[in-house]
Amino acid sequence: MRHGSKGRQLGRTAEHRTATLRNMATSLFRHGRIQTTTAKAKELRPFAERLITLARKGDLHAIRLAGRQIQDREVLTLLFKQIGPRFAERNGGYTRVLKTGFRQGDGAETALIELVDRG
């Protein structure tokens, strides 16, 4: 039984899954949008939105908590100086997932995950 085990496994160990989500969130904040599989995009959404909520708070504790997940100092600064204030008036729903079809090689369903334009 799968009681209490939420989220997708994505065919990875727990450590690999965490590293994948951290790297994808870093790329999302750096570029504003990324293309990936639908399952990864749906798994990334709550992870990234939690970090944006921390950026909205903007205090030292929030910076340290987000710094555990975002290892790139440049992207962390971008998150707290630009992305957080941009969504200051918005109560959640900072990202959107748009399905884009199927990948050529293996037929996996792909999606575009992006930050919503206006706060």
VENMO-V988084 format. One record per run of one state. SS is the DSSP state (~ for helix, > for strand, _ for the rest). FROM is the first residue (numbers start at 1). LEN is the number of residues. If there is no record, write none. Layout:
[[SS/FROM/LEN] [SS/FROM/LEN]]
This chain:
[[_/1/13] [~/14/18] [_/32/1] [>/33/5] [~/38/20] [_/58/2] [~/60/10] [_/70/3] [~/73/14] [_/87/8] [>/95/8] [_/103/6] [>/109/7] [_/116/4]]
